[in-house]
Amino acid sequence: FSLKKPHSTFDIRRSSRSHSIQKPKNSPIDTKRKDAKMKTACFLSLIASASAFAPASKSPRSSVVVSETREDLKTLSNTLNPVVSFFDPTNLSEQDFYGMGEEATVGFLRHAEIKHGRVAMAAFVGYCVQSNFHFPWAMTLAGDSFPSTDLAPEAQWDAIPIQAKYQIILLAGFLEFWEETIGLRGGKHYMLGGRPGDYPSFQSFREDVHFILDLFDPFGFSKNMSEEKKATRLAMEINNGRLAMIGIFGFMAADVVPGSVPALANIATQYDGNIMSPFETSGSFFGL
């Protein structure tokens, strides 16, 4: 799912942003096409720049091994980015999360980074797509269309009905629940010896409920891939995830604080709402 795009004709606030719902009559189509091309070009350029973070082809097998200690993290960091190397300014890797020891703590940190990187990559791609395209069919049973691409992705999210937001949050919650309860299905949790970044199969769900594809490698394309190649791909994923986290926050900052990201000054769409309030525009998290 995309981290920010939806907008419809539901509860679009009649505030200072309501004028952006409709495109001005005197706005030339060429301007919109130019903006779309610029956003797409920005997307492609950032994707290309991700190669600068990719590990060298001679990636050692040590990156295949699950990093369990602070020293393992240092080794992995040198493999991922020899320039930055190990970077832990808040000494999180020296903590003891939930009193479970160093290996569990490092497993938690490794898994959290991989997960956040994946979400950020989905959000970055979603932002670029939503800024230029939306589904042509109706969004609701009442016939309301999807939010206009004239709106910023943040404003599009504000515009979808609350029921749609709950559906997205519940889906994310289910995926999180399925991952965290892997131990109940015979697997290993990432804090208990499991491999950080591994997402469990939906096999038992398919058997007991109904058919559903696995989230990871649903068609089995990588089942015969060597461990060395898997390690290289995982290292690339971590680096690209780090870049995506910077990218999506750059987009949001540019939309909320004009001029904060000079490189995006000409393509950012100003957003006047509260970016940290996903359910309401009043400024509170749940609108209470």
Salt bridges, closest charged atoms under 4 A:
GLU71 OE2 - LYS74 NZ 3.48
GLU94 OE2 - ARG70 NH2 3.24
GLU113 OE2 - ARG242 NE 2.44
ASP150 OD1 - LYS32 NZ 3.41
GLU154 OE2 - LYS4 NZ 2.70
ASP158 OD2 - ARG13 NH2 3.11
ASP158 OD2 - ARG17 NH2 3.77
GLU176 OE2 - LYS115 NZ 2.87
GLU179 OE2 - HIS111 NE2 2.62
GLU179 OE1 - LYS115 NZ 2.88
GLU180 OE1 - HIS189 NE2 2.72
ASP214 OD1 - ARG206 NH1 2.90
GLU227 OE1 - ARG195 NH1 3.97
GLU227 OE2 - LYS230 NZ 3.86
GLU228 OE2 - ARG61 NH1 3.16
GLU237 OE2 - ARG118 NE 2.61
